[in-house]
Amino acid sequence: MTEDPQVVQSGWARQHFRDLLDDAHKGVNTAIHRYNKPIAVIVSADWFERAQRALNNSEK
């Protein structure tokens, strides 16, 4: 990630999941926290695929 992700709490994320998907589609990365601890990150599918390819290439 080039920019720090936006951070939301899990309860908010549950209620606004469609908004988070729209943000991911626009390139906004979102960290989801539960009890103020990072649990997951929502990124675009393109970002995820590039990250997987980079990891696979670094293992060779």
Summary of the structure (lengths in Angstrom):
residues: 60
radius of gyration: 12.8
end to end distance: 22.7
largest distance: 41.3
contacts: 135
relative contact order: 0.19
helix: 48%
strand: 25%
